[in-house]
Amino acid sequence: MSSCWKASVVSSLPADLAHQLLAGLNLRATTINVRRAELIRDARGDSVDDQIATLRPELDFAGLASLTPVIKLAGAFHQAVLDDRTAPH
């Protein structure tokens, strides 16, 4: 019976490590989602382009490149609010 318990403990180690690693990513994703909401909130502001330029490398660093289209959408919303059809985002 003790050997079964040991096997069970050993097999849960990778899962425990995965949960620890993913917990950090979830916090990063949450922080980035808050910043995305700030981009939408500040859509008419002058700092949106700078915020987007700062946020894009952070997405790559955090391993959250899948959120890049969402940030591009926030940039497009900013341009729509300003009625700026020529800005590249």
BELUR-V918666 format. One record per helix or strand of 2 or more residues. SS is the DSSP state (a for helix, b for strand). FROM is the first residue (numbers start at 1). TO is the last residue. Records with the same first field share a line. If there is no record, write none. Layout:
SS: FROM-TO / FROM-TO
This chain:
a: 2-41 / 48-61 / 65-82
